[in-house]
Amino acid sequence: MNDLATLARPDLDALYDPPAERIQKAVLDRLIDFHRDYLRVATFFCLATGSARGLDASPRGGPPGFVHALDDHHVAFADWPGNNRIESLRNLEHDDRVGMLFLFPGLEIFMRINGRARATTDEALLARLAEGGKRPKTAIVVAIDEVLFHCGKAINRAGLWRPERHLDREALPTPGRMVEALNAAAQGRAADATAAAQLDSHYSHAVRHDLYG
């Protein structure tokens, strides 16, 4: 692979047609009824943030409607425990730009929200966003700059919803095996299969049951 700086740059205007007028008109700066319809059933999106340190994209999921429309120009969602790197929250302290890409299981469409966000500990909002009998430590409120729908060609190229494309868990290294291999390498020893199995058991329980703390 050549250094990135040496790669030929494409002439984008020559290679790609401009978006159709109907596509351009479909990009709005506020929510309307059909955006709210999709938010009410949304269970998953990826959140993109950035700062001078670099970029980050993190998955976010919850029960249908876990992203709340506060009004036509703002949405909010809870920040629930993950790996405690909290890169999204730290990025927002320096750069408030965000992107949200929603996937809808079984549907061939995406929804995107671009805007500016802030983390908050507003008590009323945290209470509104509670799930599983738990209140989040923080919430993220997004002021919408753009909201649009995106075609699902990528879903069909990936065969994302096709059962025959689902992966066999044993076909790839498990989380426990990977963590144990990294630990063993750092400690200068051989990986321990028993330790890997114990890590896998803990991981399997945590990702299914330890969802809110």
N, C-alpha and C positions, 0 to 999 in steps of 0.2 A: 504494500500500500504506500503510495506516495504521500509526502507531507501535504496536509490540507492546503497550504498556501500555494502549492504547485499545480493543483487541480484546475482544469479549464472551467471557467465560469459560463453558465448557460445564458443565452439571451431569452429571458423569460417571456417578454412580450412577443417574440417571434415564435416561440414554441407553444404558447397557450393562448387560446381565445379568451377575450374578456368575459366575465360572468354575464349571463342573460339578465335583461332588465327585471324580469320577475324574481330572480335570485337577489338582486340588489334591493328591490323593494321589500323583500321578506326580512331584511335585517332591521330590527327595531331597537329603540333605546328604552323600552319599557315592556312589561308583561301585558299580554292581552289574554282573552279567555282560553284560547287553546294552549298557550304556554302553561297556564295554571292547571289545565286538565292533565298535562304530562307531569307536572310537578307533583300532583296528587298521587300518582302511581309510581313515581321515581324511587328506586331503591339503591342506585349506585351511580357515582360519578368519579372522575379523576380531577383533582385540584392541582393546577399549575401555579407556582409562585416563583419569585426570583429575588435576587439581591446582588450586590457587588461580589459576593462569594460564589455565585453561580445560580443554577436553576434547580427546581425540584418539582416532581409530580408525585402525588400520593393518592391512593384509593380511598374513597369514602363510601360507606354503605349504611343502610338502616331500613326500618320498615317503610312501607309505602307512605310517601308524604313527609319523610324525615327532613327534607329541605322545605322550609316554610316561606311562603310569599308574605312578607310583612305589609307590602303595598305594591303599587305598580312598578316601583323603581328599586325595591330592595328585597333580597332574600336572606335567610339566615339558616345556619345549621350548627349542630353541636360538635365540639371537638372531643371525641372519645379516645380512651387510651389505645396506644399502638406500641411502637418500640421505644417510645420516650425520646426519640431524636428531636421531635417537635420542630422540624425544619420549616414547615409551613408557617408556624406561629412566629418563629424567629425571623423568617424572611419578611413577614408583614410589618415587623418593627422598622424595617429600612426601606421597603418598596411595597406599596399597597396594591400594585397591579396583580390581578388574578385571572385565571381562565378555568372554567368548569365545563367538562365534557361528560354528558349523561349518556349511559347505555340503558336500553330497555329490553330485558330478556325476552327473546322470541320475536322482537320487532326489528324491522330493517330501516331504522332511523336513529339519528343522534340529535340531541339538543345541546347547544353551546350557549354559555353565558360568559361574557367578558366584562370585567369591571374593576372596581377598586374596593378593597376590603379592610376591615379592622377587627381585631379580636377584642372581646369585651367580657366583663364579668357582671354585666347588668343582671340583677337578681330576677326581675320579672321575666326577662328573656330566657335565662337559664331554666326557670321553672316551666316555661312553655315548651322548651326543647327536651325535657326529661324523657327518658326511655327506660324500660325495664325496672322501674322503681328507683332509678338513679338520676341525679342531677349532674350535668357535665361541669367540669371545672371552668371551662371557657366556651364561648360561642363565637362564631365568625359571621359578621354581617357584610353583605356584598351590595354595593351600590352599582346598579346595572348601567354599563355603557352600551353594550350590544347583546341582543338575544336573537338566536336564529336556529333553524333546523338544518341538519346536514344529512345528505343522502347516505344510505346504508351499503354502498358498494363494497366498502372495506369489510363489512360483516360477511358478505357473501364470498369475497375473495378468501377470507379466513375460514369460511365454513363454521363460524363461531357458534351457531345454535344447532349444528348438526351433530347428533349423538355419535356418529361414527368418527367424528373429529376429536371427541373427548379423549384426553390422554390417560394412559394407564399409569397410576401412581408409582408402580414399581419400575416403570421404564426409565425413570430419572432418579438421581440421588435425592433422598428424602431430606427434609430440614434437619432432622436429628443426625443423619450421616454427615451432612455438610458441616454442621456446627462442631461435631466431634472431630472431624478431619482437620478443621482449622485449629481447634484447641490442641490436638495432638501435634500438629506441625509447629505451633508456637512453643510447645513444651518439649519438643525434640523426642517424641515417643511415638509408638505405633497407635493407630486408631483402635478404639475398643468398641466392638460390636454391641456389647451389652449396654454400654453407656449411650451409644447412638440410639438403641431401641428405647431406652428410658426417656431420652430427650424427645423422641418421636411421640411417645405416649403422652408426655406432658404437653407437647405442642398441639396434638390432636384434641386434647381436652380443652386447652386454653382458647383455641380459635373457635370452638363451638359453644363454650359455656362461660368463659371469663370475658364477656363482651363489654362490660361497662365499669370495670374497675379491678 
